[in-house]
Each structure stands twice: as structure tokens, then as C-alpha cells.
């Protein structure tokens, strides 16, 4: 099954490069390039995120072409020790930010060349890392994959996981049981939560102590790996998933972006600096397709960078201040802030899914297909997820404080922040 996915993945990346850019009379059903664009960005990404939220990281363990190729290369590679710099916990976040912004600057959702460069380059890097480090492992997936942090975060709300039963483990005899190769390098005996687990199933039944099981959705957030959350987890959730990503996915329809761009254009004209308005960079740096009248200049790029930075800053102010206030009310310091921030995972997940779903609906609408009620459904999903996040916040506060009054007082500011965030989404979906 993995080799079938790899073959399909390579074909979807390579074939559109041999085709001319779609024109105004080309649609999903009669143009291969448009079809591939829809598969990658209209189906693959949004529904992989949804699937991860519903059943965990089965995509990573069973279907991901990049992970399979990395492990394949590792089985036949040098098997070197993993260097300490590669284990830095910030790499997935930095890589996700970089790929998200680069994808917008090069219009990865519209054109095959940047998609092939970014996705193909990532896959090549995964194979190179696999060929050099580890032995039959997925070192790239564990430490460097740009979306591993996102998948690990989203999977915490899933009701399925591989449960480790310590008592059954102790009763078994290790001498009679063959070991398990955990490709993503997880110490399965002491695994807490499942955010790092790729759910490949190789360890299922091992020593009679590991099995696929149901759990209460988001239980991992309240009393599992959420309690071990650190700074980079909070950075990924608050400024990135709740700020930078929504801005990056919706900047073309934003009045704030247009205002920023207009202001910069006027300043350039006033100062006599015309090169930022006329300079065209190669397609692999900035969008440059004059044949279809789609060219991004330096002013456009600077405006985009400023807009996504503003989104990250606004989200940080909106959510981090209530988090700090809650920690003070609960009379706790340190990691309690990061644990409380985990309550925003349902909201961040719904925001990411609904933002990516905009790629689906926009492509369908461009071809004359309107899905009735989809905008209302997206708005309702964000609101429900926001309510769930507030409820999780209240539950997490019980871990650190028994006073009901203090817990309510600590939750109230975060509830207002969630309401403001959800109202923005509703306005964009229904009234924008």
C-alpha cells in the first residue's frame, strides 16, 4: 500500500510539470493539471488533517510517501548516530513556518513547479537523512518533518490510540518475545499519550501490553502528554496555528493586506523607489507567471510577510495574555501555562481544517460548483471547537486548583478570547 501511495505521489508531482498551465476553459474534470491541484490541496491536505483528528496519525504510519521512503533509505543507509543538533525540539515549528510562508510567496496551491520543488525537495531531504542516520528508522519524521509537530498536536484530540498497559508488560517474559522496531524512535514501554506515535501497528499486541483502544477525545490533553507540554508546543498552537496560518490562508481576501500593500506602494512612489514595484524574481523565489497575468513583486511579498507577522502577533496578544492571567489566578507558574495552552488544540485544529477547506471550496467554485451550506458548516465547526476548548481549559484548571470560583475566574478571560477569535471566523465565513 505504501508503494502504491509513493507511485501516485510521484506521478502527481511530476506529470503536471510536463503540461501547460491551465486556462480559463480548463476544469478539474477535463484538465490533468487542475485535477492534480485539486487532489493535493483540495482533498489531500484538509482531509489528512481531519483524519488525524478523528483516528490519529495513521497517515504517518501507513500512507505517508515521505516517511516510507525515509525508512526505506534508512534500512540501506550508513546507520550513523543521530547528531545532537538534529534533536532540537524547535525544528518542526521552524520548518512549518518556513514552508508555509514559502508556499504563499511562490503560490504553491496554484502552480505545479513550486509544489514539486517544496514537496519533492522535502522528500529528497527525508531520504538523505534516512540514508545517513539511524537504521530502519524515520529520523526525518521524528525530528525534522515540517508537519510532524502539527500532526502530533492534532492527534491529541483523536479518540483512538495505542494503549500501553504497564502491568501486562511487567508480567510478560522479554526473553520469549522478539523486539519491535519503532521507526519513529518512541520508547513504547514508557509512552505517554500518542502525539508522537505514528500508529503503524507494528507494536500491537507486543508482550500482551499494547493494543489499539478507544479513549475519551482530548483525554491526552488533560491528563496525558498535554501535561508535558513545553514552550515550542505553545508557540505552535498560539501564534502559528491560531495566527500565522489563518493569515497565510486568507491574505488574498483581506482588506488589511490590501491596505498594507496600498500604503507601501504610495510610499515607494513618493520616495521614487520604483524597483520594488517592477522587479520580477524567478518563480522559485516569488510568483512569476506573466503568461497568466500572475506576478508577485517585492512590495507584494513584503506586504504578505507583514500581514502574516501581524496575524501571529495578534493571536499571541489575544491568547497569551489570558493564559498568563489564568496562571496567576491559579497561583501557578512555569509549565502550567503550556498545559493550559493545550486546551486550544480543538480550536486550532478546526481553524486549520476550515482554512484548508477554503482551498477546496474556492477551487470548486472556480469551476462553477457550489456546495450548499459549507460556509455555515465551517463557522459552526469553529464555534463548537471553541466551546470545547473552553471546556478543556476549565478541566485542565482542576489539575492545579480545587477552588471552583478560582477556576471559573481563570477560564473567563480565555472564554472571551475564544469568542473574539470565533466571531472573526464567523464574519469571514458568513458576512465577509
Buried (B, 14 or more C-beta within 10 A) or exposed (E): EBEEBBEEBBEBBEBBEEBEBBEEEBBBEEBBBBBBBBBBBBEBBBBBBBBBBBBBBBBBBBBBBBBBBBBBBBBEBEBEEBEEEBEEEEBBBBBBBEBBBBBBBBBBBBBBBBBBBBBBEBBEBBBBBBBBBBBBBBBBBBBBBBBBBBBBBBBBBBBBBBBBBEEEBEEEEEEEEEEBEBBBBBEBBEBBBBBBBBBBEBBEEBBEBBBBEEBEBBBBBBBBBBBBBEBBBBBBBBBBBBBBBBBBBBBEEBEBBBEBBEEBBEEBEEEEEEEBBEEBBEBEBBBBBEEEEEBBBBBBBBBBBBBBBBBBEBBBBBBBEBBEBBBEBBEBEEBBBBBBBBBBBBBBBBBBBBBBBBBBBBBBEEBEEEEEEBBEBBBBBBBBBBBBBBBBBBBBBEBBBEBEEBBEBBBBBBBEBBBEBBBBBBEBBEEE
